[in-house]
Amino acid sequence: MSTLQPALNAASAASIPAPAMPATPAVSAKTWIAVVGATLGAFMAVLNIQIVNASLADIQGAIGAGIDDGGWISTSYLIAEIVVIPLSGWLAQVFSIRIYLLTNATLFLVFSAACALAQDLPQMIVLRAVQGFSGGVLIPMAFTLIITLLPKAKQPIGLALFAISATFAPAIGPTIGGYLTENWGWQYIFYVNLVPGTLMIAMLWFSLEAKPMKLPLLREGDWPGIITMAIGLSALQTVLEEGNKDDWFGSPFIVKLSIIAAIALTAFLLIELTAKKPLLNLRLLVRRNFGFGILANFLLGIALYGSVFIMPVYLSRIQGYNAEQIGMVLAWTGLPQLLLIPLVPRLMQRFDARIIIGIGFALFAISNFMNIYMTNDYATDQLFWPNVVRAVGQAFVFAPLSAVATAGIEPENAGSASGLFNMMRNLGGAIGIALLQTLLTKREQYHSNVLMQSVSVFEQATRTRLEQLTQYFVNHGVLDRADASHRAYVAIGHIVQKQAYILAFSDTFYLLGMALIVALVAALFLKKPGHLSAGEAH
């Protein structure tokens, strides 16, 4: 009997059905339409940064803006965008997500069309600022809808959609901008928003649930935090955009703005940490995954926007490419992402998301290190494989990083998490571009000095080259030999400067690669969230 009892117990236990795994809640078609519509809006908002930068010279010429002043066409958009991103979570509570999103989506389209009709620089700056303020809303709201409307198991799909706006849009922006400008005119970089924008509004109108506004929240708003944040971020963004052009702290304007930014942002941090109802819950940053995720995302912004900035500058300045040619080179950082990003949620089902993040950062870093030995002939063919490797790396990083960083974020903190996550990526981009501009200038000066030490009239190779160039100018119509000799010296100077710039561009890619290595290290500290266990989302 004693030997039979354990078998009977085992049999009876086997007959008891195992507890069923909780089923993933079904996601309605309306919810998916809302998510797709919102991410389409985010895509257009991000695209409008790079698509305009690719055509800035044409716009400046059309509206009579100088090279220095024309930079404000981009700066005004970026300032408005970075200020509204952290505000959006609270404003969506006040006005309801439906009203807030639809209003700003409509304004974005109206002011996109208005930018194409601008007659002078002041008009364009104002219109771009309003376009940036309304477009900036679309980015964090898409992210918020994904992490609030979708169940955890489906969030990787939504975040993969969002990744198309976050990483694919900056990569493909110069391609679209260059093509439209060269073939249709610069106005069409603004008109291109109208068709997808109308579709976006229709999708949001149909899918978003109507809820009452909560206007009394305006009285309870964290107004000291809002004001200090707006002033601080506006001043900081202006410093980053204009600093290199104005010689940084050699400019009284930049010094004053830097002081304002430092005081306002310090006050903002103190207010947010002590307010009963803060605009942003900064305590989310001490959560391990969110804190390290924000750091990795900030460094991703440096590399993402930095590489999109530096590549067109190199191709234009060194290789003499026009906007359309530059766009065709950069297309290979965008098109592979369009194929790969939809596969990332499936990879997240099968593998630890942190492994995918690590591979993505490693590939993105390698793609930059592949460009650190550039030469005078380094152009389309040589950039092909680095661009493809970069595309694969970017496709692998964003959705898994977003999913791991926001795991465990409560619905009431979704607005803060979305605002912080997206603001820090954009801020990383602004800081990265400022660093690269300064590094390019300083390293060109350094390499010029080093190279000029080797280019001496006491060197036989230099004298031979000067004689060859002098004879070249004489043979091509310069009658005065002294004038031909002077031109030969100038030509040698241009050759040296060009080589110094190529070496400086190589240094900028090295800096981007190192930033991504640091991001990879930050990603190693992420914990594995339970809902992203491999295989659970089948």
Order of alpha helices (4+ residues) and beta strands (2+ residues): alpha-alpha-alpha-alpha-alpha-alpha-alpha-alpha-alpha-alpha-alpha-alpha-alpha-alpha-alpha-alpha-alpha-alpha-alpha-alpha-alpha
